[in-house]
Amino acid sequence: MKNEFQEPDDGKLRTILRESRPTPPLPPRFQQAVWRRIEREEAESPAGSWLARVDQLADWLLRPHWALAGITALLVAGVLAGAVSGIGAVKQAAQERYLAAVAPNQVR
């Protein structure tokens, strides 16, 4: 079997292919119905709603440079929270050790 190269600018082939896949006509007033549906959706969820504002804020925060800044801020906040918690745990352990050394019978 021999493969024959067909020119991409073959007009007859293009016509045959176009006719083999006919597109059905759109229903009457299709474009008007689409625009009516879009307007109804916009009216149901106004741009001033809190959900739209949250969505805009999320879009703004998910931009690459703001996302990196946010991740960095969360990382720093986590490290600081861990350090504060650790300092409190160390202080409490030191107090318990001191109390055990001073009054061993009072520690439960």
C-alpha positions as CSV (number, residue, x, y, z in Angstrom):
1,M,0.0,0.0,0.0
2,K,1.4,3.3,-1.1
3,N,0.9,6.4,1.0
4,E,0.1,9.5,-1.1
5,F,0.9,12.9,0.3
6,Q,-2.1,15.3,0.0
7,E,-1.7,19.0,-0.3
8,P,-3.2,20.9,2.7
9,D,-4.7,23.4,0.3
10,D,-6.8,20.9,-1.6
11,G,-10.1,22.8,-2.0
12,K,-12.1,19.8,-3.1
13,L,-11.1,17.8,0.0
14,R,-12.0,20.7,2.2
15,T,-15.4,21.0,0.6
16,I,-16.1,17.2,1.0
17,L,-15.0,17.3,4.6
18,R,-17.2,20.3,5.4
19,E,-20.2,18.7,3.7
20,S,-19.7,15.4,5.6
21,R,-20.2,17.2,9.0
22,P,-23.2,19.5,8.5
23,T,-23.9,21.9,11.4
24,P,-27.5,22.2,12.4
25,P,-29.0,25.7,12.4
26,L,-29.3,27.5,15.7
27,P,-32.8,27.8,17.2
28,P,-34.6,31.1,16.6
29,R,-33.5,34.0,18.9
30,F,-30.7,31.9,20.3
31,Q,-28.4,34.8,20.9
32,Q,-31.1,36.8,22.6
33,A,-31.9,33.9,24.9
34,V,-28.2,33.6,25.8
35,W,-27.9,37.3,26.7
36,R,-31.1,37.1,28.7
37,R,-29.7,34.2,30.7
38,I,-26.5,36.1,31.3
39,E,-28.4,39.2,32.5
40,R,-30.5,37.1,34.8
41,E,-27.5,35.4,36.4
42,E,-25.8,38.8,36.9
43,A,-29.0,40.2,38.5
44,E,-29.3,37.2,40.9
45,S,-25.7,37.6,42.2
46,P,-24.9,41.3,42.4
47,A,-21.2,42.3,42.3
48,G,-21.5,44.0,45.7
49,S,-22.4,40.8,47.5
50,W,-20.0,39.5,50.1
51,L,-19.5,36.3,48.2
52,A,-18.3,38.3,45.1
53,R,-16.0,40.3,47.3
54,V,-14.5,37.1,48.8
55,D,-14.0,35.8,45.3
56,Q,-12.3,38.9,44.2
57,L,-10.0,38.8,47.3
58,A,-9.1,35.2,46.7
59,D,-8.3,36.0,43.0
60,W,-6.1,38.9,44.2
61,L,-4.3,36.8,46.9
62,L,-3.7,33.9,44.5
63,R,-1.5,36.0,42.2
64,P,2.0,34.5,42.3
65,H,3.7,37.4,44.2
66,W,0.9,37.8,46.7
67,A,0.7,34.0,47.2
68,L,4.4,33.9,48.0
69,A,4.1,36.8,50.4
70,G,1.1,35.1,52.1
71,I,2.9,31.8,52.4
72,T,6.0,33.6,53.9
73,A,3.8,35.5,56.3
74,L,2.0,32.3,57.4
75,L,5.4,30.6,57.9
76,V,6.7,33.4,60.0
77,A,3.5,33.5,62.1
78,G,3.8,29.7,62.6
79,V,7.4,30.0,63.8
80,L,6.5,32.8,66.2
81,A,3.5,31.0,67.6
82,G,5.7,27.9,68.1
83,A,8.4,29.9,69.8
84,V,5.9,31.6,72.2
85,S,4.3,28.2,72.9
86,G,7.7,26.7,73.5
87,I,8.8,29.5,75.8
88,G,5.6,28.9,77.9
89,A,6.1,25.2,78.1
90,V,9.8,25.6,79.2
91,K,8.8,28.2,81.8
92,Q,6.1,25.9,83.2
93,A,8.5,22.9,83.3
94,A,11.1,25.1,85.1
95,Q,8.5,26.1,87.7
96,E,7.5,22.5,88.3
97,R,11.2,21.4,88.7
98,Y,11.7,24.3,91.2
99,L,8.6,23.4,93.1
100,A,9.7,19.7,93.2
101,A,13.2,20.7,94.5
102,V,11.8,23.1,97.2
103,A,8.9,21.1,98.4
104,P,9.0,17.5,97.1
105,N,6.0,16.4,99.1
106,Q,3.7,19.1,97.7
107,V,4.1,18.0,94.1
108,R,1.4,15.6,92.9
